[in-house]
Amino acid sequence: MSPEPTTLAPRAAPTALATPATAPREREGSDFAQLARRITEAGLLDRRPGYYTARFGLTLAAFAGGWYALFALGDTWLQLALAAAMSVVFTQLGLLAHDLAHRQVFRGRRGAEIGGRLVANLLMGMSYGWWMNKHTRHHANPNHEGRDPDVSPDIVVWSQRQAREARGVARFIGRRQAYLFLPLLLLEGLNLSWNSFRALRGPGLKRRRLEGSLLVLHFAAYLGVVLAALPAGKAIAFLAVHQAVLGVHLGCVFAPNHKGMLMVTPEMRLDFLRRQVLTSRNVRGNPVLDTLMGGLNYQIEHHLFPSMPTAALPRAARITRRFCAEKGIPYYETGLLRSYREILTHLHRTGEPLRADH
């Protein structure tokens, strides 16, 4: 029998929009099947071509406008503000590649892969195939030690068990990782590029020649355009600011989703619904935050229904929140700043065994 969910979700109090006593009588089926029926009947899994046409159009216009502004501004330190702004645009490209990978935009695999490689490899400089393989494993086993690559102890440790087994860089950083987490994010953009090129020589990557060619073309154009527009000193400063802010922005989008939530171990027996809900954290949204985070602040609903278009997630959250309250399943959402505080608190707590041994 599965453990009681209330014993597994840290700080995750249900949002009481309904209670089991007031819940409607459901037809037979698993809890997830019942929720999926409500979501489907509400039309929230339907394609949103108008939404994605507008979103792609605006993002690509901002992308082109940013490079035009690079030459229009000329030799000035105001270019550093443009570099920061372009990091926001690149993050939006990454979020579009994410939606393509989940087939939120196109139903078919071919359209998703073509669009994903053009957006991720060519425009952003990240391997679509490498990232998709990694992200698919994360979705299958979120926060599962040993199965979710996003909680592997490469540099940061995510549990006290990982801390006790840590060696090398992870052991050194783990002692003070709560303080180093945000500075480390400054390197995340470069880390994505490094892993993208490294994946070209690893097993399992499809269309590696195509992926490699698109990556080389991206970086040749990216570096060439910046060096053509600016003197060497300002060009280096532009690239440094752009990559640093890109890394922080990407980290701040993805970190609140699961960090500090339930870490799953092999002995736990959770059904699909509880595995996704208990390991995920929602961040209360608004139009600006929803845009900056690409809808990933509705992480619970995204994990339950990965192919759901981003525009449908806020309404799906209301339905899911009510359903979880009816079933007594802890559903956790909080504000953005508190989510970061919880992440840093979790990191400090998981590093305790390393500080004790020091």
NORUR-V111138 format. One record per backbone hydrogen bond with DSSP energy under -0.5 kcal/mol. NH is the residue of the N-H (numbers start at 1). CO is the residue of the C=O. Records with the same first field share a line. If there is no record, write none. Layout:
NH: CO  CO
This chain:
7: 4
8: 5
9: 5
10: 8
12: 9
13: 11
16: 14
17: 15
22: 19
23: 19
34: 30
35: 31
36: 32
37: 33
38: 34
39: 35
40: 36
41: 37
42: 38
43: 40
44: 39
46: 43
52: 48
53: 49
54: 50
55: 51
56: 52
57: 53
58: 54
59: 55
60: 56
61: 57
62: 58
63: 59
64: 60
65: 61
66: 62
67: 63
68: 64
69: 65
70: 66
71: 67  68
72: 68
73: 69
74: 70
76: 74
79: 76
80: 77
81: 78
82: 78
83: 79
84: 80
85: 81
86: 82
87: 83
88: 84
89: 85
90: 86
91: 87
92: 88
93: 89
94: 90
95: 91
96: 92
97: 93
98: 94
99: 95
100: 96
101: 97
102: 98
103: 100
104: 99
105: 99
112: 108
113: 109
114: 110
115: 111
116: 112
117: 113
118: 114
119: 115
120: 116
121: 117
122: 117
123: 118
124: 119
125: 120
126: 120
131: 127
132: 128
133: 129
134: 130
135: 131
136: 132
137: 133
138: 134
139: 135
140: 136
141: 137
142: 139
144: 141
145: 143  264
147: 144
148: 144
149: 147
151: 148
152: 149
154: 152
163: 159
164: 160
165: 161
166: 162  163
170: 167
171: 167
172: 168
173: 169
174: 170
175: 171
176: 173
177: 174
179: 176
180: 176
181: 177
184: 180
185: 181
186: 182  183
187: 184
188: 185
189: 243
191: 187
192: 188
193: 189
194: 190
195: 191
196: 192
197: 193
198: 194
199: 195
200: 196  197
201: 198
202: 199
205: 202
206: 204
208: 205
211: 207
212: 208
213: 209
214: 210
215: 211
216: 212
217: 213
218: 214
219: 215
220: 216
221: 217
222: 218
223: 219
224: 220
225: 221
226: 222
227: 223
228: 224
229: 225
230: 226
235: 231
236: 232
237: 233
238: 234
239: 235
240: 236
241: 237
242: 238
243: 239
244: 240
245: 241
246: 242
247: 243
248: 244
249: 245
250: 246
251: 247
252: 248
253: 249
254: 250
255: 251
257: 254
258: 255
259: 255
261: 258
262: 278
264: 143  262
268: 265
270: 268
275: 271
276: 272
277: 273
278: 274
279: 275
280: 277
281: 257
282: 332
283: 297
284: 282  334
290: 286
291: 287
292: 288
293: 289
294: 291
295: 290
296: 293
298: 295
299: 297
302: 298
303: 299
304: 300
305: 301
308: 305
312: 309
313: 310
316: 312
317: 313
318: 314
319: 315
320: 316
321: 317
322: 318
323: 319
324: 320
325: 321
326: 322
327: 323
328: 324  325
329: 324
330: 328
333: 331
334: 282
339: 335
340: 336
341: 337
342: 338
343: 339
344: 340
345: 341
346: 342
347: 343
348: 344
349: 345
350: 346
351: 347
352: 349
354: 351
355: 351
356: 352
357: 353
358: 354
